[in-house]
């Protein structure tokens, strides 16, 4: 079973190829460039390098958000198009779940991946590994960083924090949690597309036509449009 994974939910562009229990290859970059013009060439290059043809693919797995609105839309649109054109199933995985799996597989405690959402807010959730399977402790959410730290301080386990935006919130975490907070190494912050493929490999496929990104909150333009519509009623 050959699985193609696509992650464009943040600055990191990740493409992975999994063949049953073998990682055939990964492409990862963490640079501020337009995903829309880079995703398909990255997919083509990786597949050619791994001698995998489009018809060989059994499934597509995509990071469904939260993250950059534009980035998430790009990945989901490409993943849906590939799955539809190849007539293969598609599964969506939380971007935060991928981040947690990439950094915390052997951590004995909770894992809190985070992405900056501006104005002191973060996208985050809480996870843990049990018997090599990633479990959700607290669902993904948009929350004020200080509120999240206070909630975590009530728990009785150490918490591993990870994510490329971690440095923006590290001081608040340290002040609120002290030694209970553990910070992933910089080499663990980029979500691995192979982990994304593995998380989605055995997950049930979605309805292609109904599947949409998980933004957690509406884009500002959409929220403003809804306000306008409400004022016109």
N, C-alpha and C positions, 0 to 999 in steps of 0.2 A: 504494500500500500504506500504509494508515494504522495506526500502531502506538501503543498506549497503554502508557506505562511507569508503574510504581508503586514507590516507595521509602519504606518506613517502618522501615528497619532500625535507625535511631538517632533522635535528637531531630529531625533534619531530616525533614520531610515533603515528598516530591517527586513531582509528577505531570507527565508530559510527553506531548505529542502530536507524532508525526512522520509526515509524509506524503511517502513516498519520500525525497528529499533535502532536504525543507523542514521546518524546525521550525515547527509551527503555533502552539505555545504551551507554556509551562511554569508550574507553580505550585510555589514553594519557600518554606518557612518553617522557621525554626530556633528553635523555642520548646518549652518543656517542657509539652506538653499531650497529652491522650489521643488517640492516633491513631485509635482505634476509632470515635470519634464524628465525626472530621473527614475521613476519607479519602473516603467516598462523596460528601459534599457538595462536596469539592474536585474530584473527578472530574467530577461533574455540572456544576459551574460552568465548568470549563475547556472541557469538550466543548460546552456551550451557547455559550460565548464564541467558540469556533472553528467553530461550525456543523457539528459532527460528531455524528452519531447513533450509538447502540450498534451498529446493523446495518452501519454504514460501516467498523467496525474490522476489520482483517485479522489482528491479532496482539496479544497482551498480553505484556509483558516485566516481570519483577519482580526486585528486589534480594533475593537468597536468603540473605543473611547472609555473614559473621558480623556480630554486632551485638547489640542488645537482644533477648533471647529473645522477650519479648512483642511487641515491634515487628516483628520478622521474621515471627512467626506471623501477625500481623494482615495484613501485606502479601501474604504467600503465600496465605493463605486467601481473601482478596478476589480476588486474581489468578486463582486456580484456579476460583473460582465464576464469575467473568466469562467466562473462557475456555470453561468447560463449558457455561454457559447460552447463549453466543453461537456455540458450536461452531467456535471458532477456536483456533489453536495458542498455546501458552504456552512461553516460554523464561525460564530463570533465569540471572542474572548475579551474580557475586561483588560484594558491597557494596564491598569494597576495590578491585576492578577499576574500578568506577564512579568511585571517589574518585581513583584514579590517572589515569584518562582525563580527568577534569574539571580537573586541575591541571597535567598534564605533557605535553600534546600537542606542545609545541614545545621541550621541555627535552632537551638533548643529554646524556643520562646515564641513571641509573637513578631510578626513582620508588618511594618507600616510603610508601604510605598507612598510617595507623595509627588504631586505635580502642583506647581504654583498656579493659583487662580487669581492673583492680584488682590490688592487692598486687604492684605492680611489673611486671605482665604487660601485654602488648599483643597485639591481633590485627593482623597485618601480613602483607605479602608484598612481592615485588620485581618491578617491571615496567619495560619500556622500549618506546619507540615506534620502529618500523622501517617506513619507507615509509608513514607515517600509520596503521599498524596496531599495536595494543597487543599486546605479547608478554609472556608470563610468564617471569620469570627464576628466581624462587623461589616455590614454591606458598604460598598463604595458610596461616598457622599461628598458634598461640598460643605466645608465647615471652616469656621474661624480657627486659625492655628492654635491660639491660646485655649480655646474651648476643647479642642481635640487633645491637647496636652493634659488638661485637667481630667478629662475622661480616662485617659490612659494611666494616669497616676493612681487611679483606684484599683488597677489590676495588680495581680501578684506575680507577674512574670516580667522578665526583661523584654525590651522591644527593640527590634532591629529596624532602623530607618534607612531608606534607600530612594534614589531618584536624582536626576541631574539638577533639580531645583532645590535639593536639600540644603545647600549652603545659605539660601535665602531665609531659612527658618531654623537653622541650627542653634542659634543662641537662645531662642525661646524654648526649644526642646531641652537644651542643656539646663537652663534655669529651672524649668518645671519638673524635670524627671531625674536630674542628677545621674548617678551611676546606673539607674535603670535603663537609660538610653544607650544604645549601641549604634554606631554609624558604619554603614557599609563602606568598603574600600572604593576608591574612584573607579577601579576596573570592574566593579559590580553594578554601577549605576545604569549603564546602557541595557535596556531589556533585550534579551537574546531571542531572535526569531526562531531558533530551534526549540526553545521552551514554549513559545507560542504554538508552534506546530504540534508539540507533544500534548499540550493542554487541550487542543482542539481535535486531536486525531480521533479519539473515541467518543467525542461529544456528538449528540444528535444534530443533524443538519437543520437549518432554518428554512422558513418559507422565503424564497428569494425575493418575491415581490413585496412582502410585508416587512422585510428586514431593514432596519434603519440604524444609524449610529446612536450610541448612548452618550448624549452630551451632559447628562445630569441636570444642567440648566439650559435655558434657551439662549441662543446667541443674542447679543444686544440688539441687532437689527430686527430680529424677529419679535423680541419683546416690545420694542418701540412701535413696530407695526401693529401689534395686537392692542397696544394702548390707544393708538390712533383709531383703530376700528371700534374700540369701545366708546371713544368720545363721539364717534359719528352715529351711534345708535340713538 
